[in-house]
Amino acid sequence: MIARLPELYRDTVMLSEIKGWPQHRIAQHGHLTVSGVKSRVQRGRAMLKDMLTACCDIQVSRTGHVVDYDCTTDIRTVCEEK
């Protein structure tokens, strides 16, 4: 689903969430401000959450951790859409 994000957010989310880069390093790499990187990561996460909740029923604990999920659609179809 990360691949479906607009490029502006996709690259930043990939570096932050998948590669584990600190936000100050992403800012230097992309010639951005740390504030700009934070905004892109937050917006990208929100877009991912919207995509996930559109195809899955996700149950979270009081502390916000995912405890269970049930896909309401074929997630492969959703992931392959562009």
Secondary structure by P-SEA (a helix, b strand, c coil): ccccccaaaaaaaaacccccccaaaaaaaacccaaaaaaaaaaaaaaaaaaaaacccccccccccccccccccaaaaaaacc
